[in-house]
Amino acid sequence: MKITPEIGTIILNLRETRKWGTQRIANHLLRMKIKLFAMTMWRVLKKHQIKTIVKRCKKSDYIRYSKEIPG
């Protein structure tokens, strides 16, 4: 399916406003009766030079168990 300019603007708006990834945008468009694959979303975003979203995990603050005599 060819991407129309209207669908392209919908994809770009969802990425810009909600910070969604390609799969989530594809699922949202499917609810709107527009069936597109995540790879198609990626190609549209790549064409407009939009970088991927990188989610970084926060290092948890855990206390390591240590005793002089184990157990």
PEMORA-V830172 format. One line per field, one symbol per residue. psi: psi as a letter, one per 40 degrees, with the letter a starting at -180 (. if undefined). burial: I if it has 24 or more other ideal C-beta (glycine too) atoms within 12 Angstrom, else O. A space follows every 50 residues. Layout:
psi->???
burial->???
This chain:
psi->hihidddddddddddddefiaddddddddddefhhiiddddddddddefh iihhhhhhhigihhhhidhi.
burial->OOOOOOIIOIIIOIIOOOOIOIOOIIOIIOOOOOOIOOOIIIOIIOOOOI OOOOOOOOOOOOOOOOOOOOO
